[in-house]
Amino acid sequence: MRTKVYIVGNGIYAQMLLEYLLSDSNVKTTYIIEGFVVDKNYIKESVIKGFPVVSFDYLETVSKGDVKLILGIGYSHMGDIRKEIYYRCKNLGFEFLNYIHPTAIIHPNARIGEGNIFLENIVVESGCLIGDGNLFYAGTILGHDSEIGNYNTLSVGAMTAGCVKISDNCFLGVRAAVKDHVIIDDHVLIGATAYAYKDVTSYNVVYSPRCEISATKKSTELL
């Protein structure tokens, strides 16, 4: 019997995720996509792309064992909204699925939490440890033995070398890179094409072209 699935969220990212799920033959044979679920204050349309939009109030009435969730919340506010919604659903007793695109290459010994999204052509090398609620866009590469915490976003082509540690609620822009053995604390924003060549403490911003850590801006002022 196929498991019923709701996408948490109804914005552009959730709608993009729906298209991935509908085009994935593995998903079609395993799950039934029921629709979107959001806070009732954010329901502007009752149907999106042919799928109903229901409130969390409705979700509280369904059997927790019969329904799984996929986290369709984007990266606004450095992932804090994603974190809030994740815990709200967990407190209701629901389990989140990981979505792994068929082209993603994930080493068998990598350890992965729940509620993560892995899009096209991602590479996760041996020994990696990944937490919950992360979003990995197309072409992301995680070097061996890297640790990724929770509610992070790695944008298109972002990459880490080996033994990197990224905490929680970080954002790596398009083709951003992190040097091996570097530690990135929580709520760090690494801009597009920037190179984090040394440890970065919480709420800082690393940006191109000189790849310096901003002395005046905090990540939450920009995203």
C-alpha positions in Angstrom: 0.0 0.0 0.0 1.3 3.4 -1.0 1.9 6.0 1.8 0.0 9.3 1.7 2.3 12.4 1.6 1.6 16.1 2.2 4.1 18.8 1.2 4.5 21.3 4.0 4.3 24.7 2.4 2.6 26.3 -0.6 5.1 28.8 -1.9 7.2 28.7 -5.1 9.7 26.2 -3.5 6.9 23.8 -2.4 5.4 24.0 -5.9 8.8 23.3 -7.5 9.2 20.3 -5.1 5.8 19.0 -6.2 7.0 18.9 -9.8 10.0 16.8 -8.8 7.8 14.4 -6.9 5.4 14.0 -9.8 8.1 13.3 -12.3 10.0 10.7 -10.1 8.9 7.2 -10.9 10.2 5.9 -7.5 7.9 8.4 -5.7 4.9 7.4 -7.9 5.2 3.7 -7.0 5.7 4.3 -3.2 3.7 7.4 -2.3 0.4 9.2 -3.0 0.8 13.0 -3.1 -2.3 14.3 -1.3 -1.6 18.0 -1.5 -0.1 20.9 0.5 -0.4 21.8 4.2 0.1 25.3 5.7 -1.1 27.5 8.4 -4.6 28.5 7.6 -3.6 32.2 7.5 -1.5 31.5 4.5 -4.1 29.7 2.4 -4.9 32.0 -0.5 -5.9 29.3 -2.9 -7.7 26.1 -2.0 -6.2 24.2 -4.9 -2.6 24.6 -6.4 -1.7 22.8 -9.6 -4.6 20.5 -9.1 -3.8 19.6 -5.5 -5.7 20.7 -2.4 -4.2 23.1 0.2 -5.2 22.2 3.7 -4.5 23.7 7.1 -2.6 22.3 10.0 -5.9 22.0 11.8 -6.9 19.4 9.2 -3.6 17.6 9.7 -4.3 17.2 13.4 -7.3 15.0 12.5 -5.5 12.4 10.3 -3.8 9.3 11.5 -0.1 9.9 12.1 0.8 6.4 10.9 -1.0 6.8 7.5 0.6 10.1 6.5 4.2 11.3 6.0 5.4 14.9 5.3 7.9 16.4 2.9 9.4 19.8 4.0 8.6 22.3 1.3 9.7 25.4 3.2 12.5 27.5 1.6 15.5 29.4 3.0 13.9 32.7 4.1 15.2 34.1 7.4 18.3 31.8 7.3 16.1 28.7 7.7 14.5 29.7 10.9 11.0 29.4 9.4 11.9 25.9 8.2 13.1 25.0 11.7 9.9 26.4 13.3 7.6 24.5 10.9 9.6 21.3 11.3 9.2 21.3 15.1 5.6 22.2 14.8 4.9 19.1 12.7 7.1 16.9 14.8 5.2 18.0 17.9 2.1 16.8 16.2 3.7 13.4 15.8 4.5 13.3 12.1 7.5 11.9 10.4 9.3 13.7 7.6 10.6 11.9 4.5 13.9 12.7 2.7 13.6 13.3 -1.0 16.6 12.1 -3.0 16.6 12.8 -6.7 17.4 9.7 -8.8 20.6 11.4 -10.1 22.0 12.1 -6.6 25.0 10.0 -5.6 25.1 9.4 -1.8 27.7 7.1 -0.3 26.2 4.1 1.5 27.9 4.9 4.8 26.7 8.5 4.9 24.3 9.1 7.8 21.3 11.2 7.1 18.5 12.6 9.3 15.0 13.4 8.1 13.3 16.2 6.2 16.2 16.7 3.8 15.9 17.5 0.1 18.6 16.4 -2.4 18.1 17.6 -6.0 19.9 16.8 -9.2 23.5 15.6 -9.5 24.4 15.9 -5.8 27.4 14.1 -4.5 27.7 13.1 -0.8 31.0 11.4 -0.2 32.0 8.7 2.3 31.7 9.4 6.0 29.4 12.4 5.8 26.9 13.1 8.6 23.8 15.2 7.7 21.1 16.3 10.2 17.5 17.3 9.6 15.7 19.8 7.4 18.5 20.7 5.0 18.1 21.7 1.4 20.7 20.7 -1.2 20.2 22.3 -4.6 21.5 20.8 -7.9 25.2 20.1 -8.1 26.0 20.3 -4.4 29.2 18.4 -3.4 29.9 17.4 0.1 33.5 16.2 0.6 34.3 13.1 2.7 33.7 13.1 6.4 31.9 16.5 6.4 29.2 17.2 8.9 26.1 19.3 8.0 23.8 20.3 10.9 20.2 21.2 10.5 18.1 23.7 8.4 20.9 24.7 6.1 20.6 25.6 2.4 23.4 24.8 -0.1 22.6 26.5 -3.3 23.4 25.4 -6.9 27.0 24.1 -7.2 28.0 24.8 -3.6 30.7 22.5 -2.3 32.7 21.6 0.7 36.1 19.9 0.8 36.7 17.1 3.3 36.2 17.2 7.0 34.2 20.5 6.9 31.7 21.1 9.7 28.7 23.3 9.1 26.4 24.0 12.1 22.7 25.0 11.8 20.8 27.6 9.7 23.5 28.5 7.3 23.2 29.5 3.6 25.8 28.8 0.9 25.2 30.7 -2.3 25.7 29.6 -5.9 29.1 27.9 -6.3 30.2 28.9 -2.8 33.0 26.7 -1.4 34.4 25.8 2.0 38.1 24.7 2.6 38.9 21.4 4.2 38.7 21.2 8.0 37.0 24.6 8.3 34.2 25.0 10.9 31.2 27.2 10.0 29.1 28.2 13.0 25.3 28.7 12.9 23.5 31.4 10.8 26.5 32.1 8.6 25.9 33.3 5.0 28.5 32.5 2.4 27.7 34.4 -0.7 27.7 33.2 -4.3 31.2 32.1 -5.5 32.7 33.1 -2.1 35.5 30.9 -0.6 35.5 30.2 3.2 39.1 29.5 3.8 39.1 29.7 7.6 36.6 29.2 10.4 33.6 31.5 10.5 31.7 32.4 13.7 28.0 32.7 14.0 25.9 35.4 12.1 28.8 36.5 9.9 28.9 36.9 6.1 31.6 35.8 3.7 31.4 37.4 0.3 33.2 37.8 -3.0 35.3 39.0 -4.7 37.9 39.2 -1.9 36.3 36.5 0.2 36.6 38.5 3.4 34.3 38.3 6.4 32.1 41.4 6.7 32.9 43.5 9.7 29.6 45.4 9.5 26.9 43.1 8.3 25.2 40.1 9.9 23.6 37.3 7.9 20.2 38.1 9.2 20.3 41.6 7.8 20.7 40.2 4.3 18.5 37.1 4.3 
